[in-house]
């Protein structure tokens, strides 16, 4: 599955009472977080007390790259570099991040200490300790944040990786909702689980569907807090739209069960309001759906012989998509590339191989009719199979499929695998990244020329990936309604696709073995990403951007990520975290803090 081509209650209690020294000095709590070099940094005895409270799960992280930093040519470094191609290994390291940084934006950094939380009580202890000692807090589950929000130097990391339980329900009703909510099949997933854990339990074993991420190693809790698109979102909506209930530890150290019937404001906010800003989500319960009989895919690579021919190809595909693919059956992406190639990497649900082939036949016939203009650089392939086997590692292995790569470490769960098309993302160093929701109005007959021209112009600078599953227009009305009742930018509801322009290079840590980042090339790439995104915004000038897959340097991030929902999110932030314990880059309320999250600026 070739997914991407990269080379995304009550008010907080006053804390002055717990810090009498600061109260006497008249210092505003939270005005500046403390660092290990500050006199008020917790003493070894303080840290030991915390360790006892969390049952010995306090750890002192070191750089994931320590063996290579100490001896780049050592066997230990060589062994580490091999593991760094395994996203599960990276996620199992307290200092691990799924990408290895972003040019001029952020680099991975180890926290000073980490609580490897096993349950909500451990999270409460960590939150209370951080509040009492005025520490910078970082929260991490899957570690997939392109924005670098799941790591931070001199911080206390609340690390939920060990919380992996997945529990199915036949007839779930949210707490306090017995009279107003019908029982529904659902699954409760702890904060440290990745989507593959959920797919294995819900689909492979139980024959149901849960809306999650396309990348199998994405953390469930963080994904939902960003909105949560997956390969089949055109049919099933967002993961946030399927959320029924969550357990959240807020800045006052209180465990809150949030749903439509209690703490409904916080419940709404965590559905797309961004991870790490509003509290620590420790578990979620999401609706499961009837599983379609079939899942499948279609792929091809079509090369145009000239710029003029490529413009015709792009225009024809826009028309074909609008007429034949703009529906709940089709998701994932098509790339419009600088080398005049149109690359198809799409998935479908509910169609057999014959039916899917028939859908594509008119477009393929049109291409074949002009052999002087178009060649199939990769032959068209299409196929469908039992949906229940889509994430079944063993079933795919028996069929000889190599689409899923298994975690080969001793003792790894047999279900832990990742798509081969995601391999190049593992550890990638980002040069540039941006996204634009393209409104469905651009598919109208009168607008198709403008859209095609914008795609062609953008592709002169950088490849444009049209992620059709990340625009909800064309999906079932009930799923769009669920997504409307979330905090994410409403632009997603009216978009037929999310256009992503992104590029990167080999992991930055390869510099340890003689492959440093080519900074001149990286800067050129970044500039080209900006040019391509600007070309797309010519036809979608007010379009928003997906918070998980967006430009780190976007100056209009509040409007881009949340649109008119942002003031409401600020209100929820003020209610549950008025002193700003939870701060992430371009997160709700982050405008009140310095870029590193240590100093209050407003």
N, C-alpha and C positions, 0 to 999 in steps of 0.2 A: 504494500500500500504506500504509494509514493506521495507523501502528504506535503512536505515543504521543501523548498530549495533555498536555504539560507546562504551557503557559500559558493514572550506577552504573560417599666422600672422606676428607677430612682436616680437622682443626681449622684455623682461621685461624692463621697464623703470628704469633708475638709481634712487635709493631711497635716496641717500645722500642729495639731494636737499630738501627733506622733513624732514631731521633730522640735522639741522645746528649745534646742539651741538656736535653730533658725528663727523661731518665733521671737525669741528675746532680741535677736540681732535685727529684727525688722526686715529680713530678706524674704522676698516673695518666693514661695515654694515653686519649683519648676522653672525659675528664671534661667537657670543654667544647670544642666545635668553634671554629675560628678564623673571624673575620670580616675583611673588607677593612680595617677600622679597627684591627685588632690588630697589634702589632709582629711577631708570628710569621707573619703572612700572607705567602704566597710573593712573592718579589721579581719585578720584571719579567723578570730573567734566568731565574728559575725557570720562569715561564710560557712564555718563548721556548723553553726547553729542551723543555718538554712539547710545544709546537707542532711542533718538529722531529721529536720521536718519533712524532707522529701525522700526519706528512706534510703539515703546514700546515692541518689541519682544526680547529684551535682557533679559536673565534670568541668575540667579546664581545657577548652579546645586548643589544639595547636594547628598550624597550617596543614591542610590536606596534602600539601606539596613538600612537607618537611624532609622526606628522604632525598628529594631532588635538590632542595635548597642546600642541604648539608653536603651531598656528594652526587653531583649530576651524572657521573659515569658509573655509579655503583649498581650492583645487581638489584638492590632495594629500589632504586629509582626506576630501573627498567621494568621491574615488576609492577610498580605503581602506575607507570604510564600505560601499561596494558589494561589495567583495571579502570583507568580513567575514560575508556571507551564504553564502559558499562554504566548506564544511568542509575541503576539500582545501587551500585557501589557508591557512586557520588552521593546519592540521597542518604546513604547510611553513615555518612561522615558529618560530624557536627559543623565542620567548616566547609562542607561541600555546597557548590552551587551548580545548577545544570548548565549554565553558560559561564564562561570564564571571564566575563567582564564586557565593557562597552567602551569604545574609544572616547576618551575625554569625559567619560561619565562616571564609571565606577569600576573598581577592581575588588575581587573577593577579599574579605577580611575576617579574621577569626574574632569571635566574641571573647571577652575576658573570662566569662564563666557561662555555663549553660546548664539549665535544668532539663534533663532528659525525662520529661513528664510521662508518667504512666497512667494518670487519671486526672480528673478535674481538680482534686485536692492538691496535687502537686502544682498545677497551674495557679491555683489560689495562693499557695505559699510563695511562689515566684513573684506574682503580681504584688502581693503585700510587701515583700522584701524590697522590690524595686521602688515602690511608692515611698516606703519609709526611708530609703536611703537615696532617693532622688537619682535613680539610675536610668540610663538609656536602655529601652527595651526593644528587642527584635523578636519576632515570632516567625517560626519556620516549621512547615510540614514537609511538603515535597521539594521545596527549594528551587522551583521553576521560574521564579520572578525574573523576567528580562530587565526589569527596572532596578534590580539589585536590592529590593526591599527586604529580602529574607537573610541579609547579613549586615553586619556593622561592627566596626572596631570599637573597643572599650565598652561594649554593651553587655547586658545580661540577655542571653538567648533563652527564650522559652521554646523548647524543641519538642514537638509532639510526635516525632517519628515512631516512637514505641507504641503509640495508641492506634492499633490496627484492626480492632474488632469490626466485624460486619454481621448484622443480625437482620433476618428477613421477617416481615410481618404480613399476615394474610388480611388483617382488617385493622389498620392503624387509625387512631383518632388522636389528634393533638391534645395535650394537657389543657383542661379547662374548656374544651370545645365539644364536649359530649353532646350537647343539645343542638349545636349549629353546624356540625360537620359530619358528613357521611363517612363511614369507615372505608378505607381504601388499602389495597396492597401497597407496601412500602418497604424501604430498607433503611436501617440505621447504620451509619458509617462513622467510625471514630476519626479524629482529625489527622492522624498520621497515615491513614490509608491512602493508597494511590488508586486511580480508576481501575487498574487491572485487578486489584483486589475485589472491587465491586462487580466488575464484569464477570469474573470467575464465579462468584457466589450467586449473582442474580441471573445471568444469562446462561453460562455454561452448565451450571449445576441445577438451577431452578427453572430455566426456560422462560424467563421474563426479560423485560428491557428496562434499563435505567439510563436516563440521559446524562452522559458524562463527557469527558474530553476525548479528543481524537488521539492525543498522545497518552499512551497507557501509563506513563510514569508521573503524570501530573497529579499533585495532591488534591484530594477531593474537596477539603474545606476551603482552601485558597481559591480553587477554581470557581466554586459557587459564589464566593464573595466578590469575584470579578464579573459575574454574570453567567459564564459557563457555557460556551458553545462546544459542540461535538460534531462528528461527521454527519449525524442524522438529525441535526437541529432543525432542518427545513420541515421535518415531519413532527418531531417531538419537542421543539422549543428549546429553551435554555435550561441548564441545571438549576439555576436560581428560580426559574418559573415553576419547577417541580418541588421546591423546598416546602415541606410541611411543618417542620419544627427544628429548632437548634438549641444546643446548650452553649451558653456563652459566659465566660468569666469577664466581668467588666472591671474598670479601673479601680473600683472600690473593693475589689476582692470578693464580690458576691457572684455566686453561680446562678444564672438566670436561665430559665426555660422560656424561650421566645417562640411565638407562633401568632397566628391571627387573633387569638383570644387573650393573650397576655404579653405585655411588652411589645405590642404590635408595631410600635414605631421603630424599635431596634430590629425587630424581625424584618421589616421592610428594608431597612438600611443595609443589613448584611447581605441582602439579595442584590448584589451588584455594586455596592458602595465601596468596594475595594478592600483587600485584606490588610490586616495590621493596623487599622486606624480606629476601630470602634470597640475592640475587645479581642479576647482569644476564644475563637470557636473551638470547642472541644469535641462536639459530635453534631451530626446533621441527620435528619430523617427526610428522605425524598421519596416521592411517589414512584412506583414502578408501573410499567405499561405492558399491555399485551405485546408479545414478541411477534414481529412479522415472520412469515414462513421463510422468506428469502432475503439475504443480503448479497450484494454483488458490486462489481466495479467495471469501469471502462477506462481504457488508456490508449494514448496514441501520441505521436510526435510528428507534426506536419511542418515541412520546411518549404518556405516560399523562395522563389528564384530571384526576386527583386523586391525593392521597397514597395513599388506599386502593387505587385502581386500580394504582398503581405497585407497591405491596407485592404485589399479586396477580401482576403481571408478573414481578417479580424471583423470586417463589416458583416460578412456572411455568417460568422459564428455568432455575433451579437443577435442577428435576426433568428438564427436557429435556436439559440438559447431562449429567447423571448417566446418563440412559438412552441417549442418542444420540451424544454428542460426546466422551465420556470414553474415548478410545482413541487409538492412534498416528496416526490420520489427520488430526486437527485440532489446530491450534496458534494462537498469537497471542491476541487479547484481546477482552474485552467490558468496556465501561465502564458503571457504575451512577452516574448523575449527579444533582446537586442539583435540577435542573429537571425531575425525573421522566422522564428520558430514559434508555433502554437503548440503548447504541450498540454495534453489532457490527462488529468489524474482524478477521476470522479468516482463516486460510489452511488449505489442506489439501494432502495429497500422496496420489497414487494414485487419485484419484477424477475421473471425467469430470464434465462440467457436469450431465448428467442425473442421475447418481448423487448428486452433492452437493445438487442441488435436492430430490431425494426425501428426503434426510436431514432437511432443514429444513421440509418440507411440513407435518408435524403441528403444529409450533410456529407457523408462519405462519397456518395455518388457525385455530388457537386465538385468535390475535390478531385475525384478520379477523372472527371470530364476535362480537366486542364492539366495534362501531364507535363506540359512545358513550363507551367508555373509552379506546380506543387509536387513534392515527393514525400513519401512516407518515410521519414527518418527512423521511426519505430512503428512497426505495423500495428494497426488497430487490434486491440484485444478486449474481450468482453466475457464476463462469466458471472454466474450466480450460484449460490449454494445455500445450505441450511443456515439460517441466521444463528441458530444455537451454537454452531461450530465456529462462528466468526472469531472469537477470542480463545478458542479451545486449542491450546498449544500442542497437546498430544495428538488431537485429530489432524491438525495441519501437518505435524511431523509424519504421520502415517501416510498422508497423501503426497509427501515429498515437497511440501511447500516450504520455502525459505523466507516467507514474508515476515514472520515473527522470529526475532533473535532472542534466545533464552539466556537468562542469567545463569551462567555455568558454574558459579561459585558453589563449593560444597555446602549443603544444607539450605540452599536457596529454594523457596517454594516453587514447585513445578510450573505453576501458572505465571510466574514472573518472566515476562518477555516484553520486547518493544518492537515496533514496526521498523523494518529495515530502511524505509524511507525517512525515518527520524534519526538515523544514525549520525548523519553529518551535523545535526544540531548539538549532539552531546559534547559539551565543553567548548562549543564555538565561541569565538571572540567577535562580538558584534561591531560592525563599522557604522551602520546606520539602519534605522528602522522607522517606518511610519505606516499608518493605516487610515483609510477614508471609507466611510460608509457611502455607497453609491445608491441613491434613491431609485426606486422602481420606476419612477416617471421617466428615467432615461431609456427605458425599454419601449416606450411608446414609439410608434412608427415615425413620428415627426422628430424624435430625439436620437434615433439610433445612429445617424451619421455623426452627430456631435460626440456621442459616446465612443464610437469606433475611432474617430480622429484623436480624441484625448488619449485613448489607450495606446494608439500607435505612437503619438508624440511622446508620451511618458516612457514607452519602451525603448526609445532612442537613447535614453540615459541609463535605465535600469529595468530589469524584468519586473513586470507587474503580475501579481498573483491574485486572481479573482476567487475568493473563498465564498462560494455561493451559500454554504451552510451557515455562514456567520452574518447573513442578512435574512431576516425572518419573513419579509414580504413573499407571498406565494405559498405560505404555510397555512395549516388549518387555523380558522379563526379562534378556536378555544385555546390553542397554544400561544397565539399572539396576545390574547387577553391575559394569560398567565404572565407572560413576559412584560406586559404593560404595567403590571402591579409589582414591579421591581424598581430598584434605584438606578439602573443603568440608563444610558442616554436613549431616549425614545427614538432617535434616528435609526436604531437597529430594527425597529418594527416596520419601518417603511423602506428599508433598503433591500435590494435583491442580492447584494453581495458586499462583503468587506474587501476592499482592494488593499493588499499589503505589498509594500515596497521595502525590501529588506536585503541586507547582505552582511557577510562576515567572513572571517578567515579561520585558520586552524587555531586550536586552543592556545591561549596566551602562555600557558605553562610549557609549551613546546620549546620556549626560549631556553629552557634548562638543558636541552639536548641539541642546541645549535640551530634552532629554527625560530629566530626572533620575528616579531610582527613587522611587516613592511609598512611603516607608518605613512609613508608618502602614498602608497597604494590605498591604504585604509582611509586616509583623508579624502582622496579622490572619490572613493566609493561613497563616502558619507555625503559629499557634495552632489553626487549623481542621484542618490536617494532623494535628497531635497528637491532636485529638479523634477524628478519623475512625479513626486507627490504634488508638487505645485501644478504640474500639467493636469493632474486629475482634479484638483480643486478648481480648475477653470470651469468644469461642468458640474461640480458639487461644492460651491464656494462656502456654504454654511454647514457642511456635513461634519458630523462628529467622528470620534476615533475610539477604538476599543481599548479600554484601560490596560488590559493585559498585553496587548500587542500594539504599541504606540511609540511615538517619538519621545525619548527621554527629555528632550529640550523644548517640548511644546510649551510655549508661554501662555497659551489659552487653555491649559489643561482642564480647568474646572468646567468650562463650557463644553470642551471637546469630549470629556469623559462622561459627564452627567447632565449637561444641558440645564433645563429649568428645574431639575431635581436637586441641584447643588444646594440652594438655600435650605431646603428641607433636611438634607444630610447634615449641614452645619448645625442645625437645631438639635438633631439627634446626638451629634458629637458633643455639643455643649451640655446636654443633659446627662450623658453617661460617662463622659471623660472631660470634664471642664478644665482640668489642669494639664491636659495634653500628655498623658503618660504614653499613649500610643501615637507615634509619629513615623510616617514613611514618606519617601520621595513622592511628591505630587499626590498625596493622600488627603483625605478630608481633614481640614484644619492645619495642614502642613504649612500654609502661608504664614502661620504665626511663629514659625521656627526657622532657624538657620538650616542651610542645606544638609548639614550633618546631623541635624536633629538634637543638638546639644544646647543651643541657646535660643531663648525666646526673643523674637524680634518685634512682636506686636502684642 
